[in-house]
Amino acid sequence: MSFDSYKTIGEVLKEFTITATEANYILETDTVIREAFKEDLEFCLREFTVEESEYAICETIIFPL
């Protein structure tokens, strides 16, 4: 069965007899964010539009992290 045959997570769980658990597994930590990074991020969010290239915008936002 191809991956696109499944429409919900529930269908996959049932088909493969597995269980899923939802939990908050990422712990929040205080981090100092450089001002230059904040400015770059604000610029990207303000100036880029999804119509230009969603992939490029995602990469621009993610690569500094």
N, C-alpha and C positions, 0 to 999 in steps of 0.2 A: 504494500500500500504506500503510495507516495505521500510526502509530507503535506501537500496541499489538500489531501483528502480529509484531514482533520480540521474541523471548524472551531472546536473549543478545547480547552485544556482537559475538561472532563472526559471527552472522547478518548484522548490519549491515555489518560489514567486508567480508564476502563479497559481499553484494548490491551494494554501491557501489564495490567494488574499491579499498578504502582500507586503510591500515595504522594501527595504534595503537602508541604508544610510552608505556611507563610509566617515570617518572623522578621523582626528588625535586627539584622545581623551586622549592620554597619554602625559602629559607634561614633557619635558626634565628638569632635575634638575642637578645641579652640585653636585657630590658626591665624597667623598674621598674613594678610594678603597685601602684597606690594601695591602701592598707588598706581604705578605704571600698568600693572596687570588689570586693575579695575578700570582704568581709562581705556585700555585696549578693548576690553570686554564690552564696555558701554558703547564704544564706537562701532564695534561689530554688530551689536544688537540694534543700534539705531540706523546704521547706514546700509546694511545688507538686507536684501529681500529674498524670500524663498524662491521667487520666480527666477532669480539669477542662477543659482545652483545650490540646492539644499545640501548636497554632499560637501561642497566647498565651504559653505557656511559652518557646517558641523565641524569640519576639520579645523577651521580657523578658530573656533571657540575651544576645541578640545586640545589642540597641540601644545598650548602653553602649560597645561596641567601636567 
